[in-house]
Amino acid sequence: MSAGARITDEVNFFRKRGELRKAVRVVRTRSPERLRWRAAVSSVTASAAALQGVDRFRVEEPVRELVLDLDDRILRRETVLDARRYGIDLDRGEVMPARTGWDLKRTAYLTGVNHELVGRYLPLPADYSSPIDTSGVVVVARAIAAGHKSRSDRLVQRVSADGKEDLARHEQMMLERARHERDLARRWGALSKALIHGSR
């Protein structure tokens, strides 16, 4: 690769060749920032998720050490959450705040969402005093929020207002549903923000 290559291009080059340790080396030598560097790390963790045993450890641990040493608190948190989307846990209590089932239930009640929906995608402890997988819950909550927002956008696009003042009844119903979906997206987003508040 050329010396001036973008970090994302360089990492993808080594990923395609199956040389993940070289991809990790590239990430370690570049200056961390919230766009391309973060995307490159996300690519490495996505590839590491398919590995097992020592091969996975040799990729996952150097990335974990690198992320924990970041000075940018937001970049550190978001990189941990990116990795968690692929089943890689870079945080062992150093980044995300510790939350219990009670914390999740209370926060979900305050934001107006059903926390049990998270259990469809992620195991939740039966004992509310037990800790939850905070990163996993945040990833799920964000995904649910994105799903509601996407549905809202699609419904709005289907209503062809074109300057008309009077909408057909079914168009009004679609806009009402779009507002409801947008509100749900906001509430699930609020849940995820509340759970990561206080991250280190």
Number of C-alpha atoms within 10 A of each C-alpha: 10 6 7 7 10 15 22 21 13 19 26 18 16 18 19 10 10 12 13 24 17 17 24 23 14 18 22 16 9 11 8 19 12 13 10 14 22 20 17 22 26 22 20 25 29 18 18 22 18 12 14 10 7 9 13 17 13 16 22 23 12 14 22 20 12 15 24 19 11 14 10 14 15 13 18 25 22 16 23 24 24 22 26 22 19 16 15 19 19 26 20 9 11 12 19 21 15 18 17 19 20 15 17 24 16 13 18 21 13 12 18 15 18 11 20 13 12 18 12 10 11 15 12 20 14 8 11 14 12 12 16 21 17 22 28 19 25 23 19 21 25 20 17 18 23 18 16 21 21 15 16 23 16 13 19 17 13 11 16 10 13 6 7 7 6 9 14 10 9 10 17 13 14 19 20 15 16 22 17 15 21 20 17 22 25 17 19 26 19 20 25 24 14 16 22 19 10 11 15 15
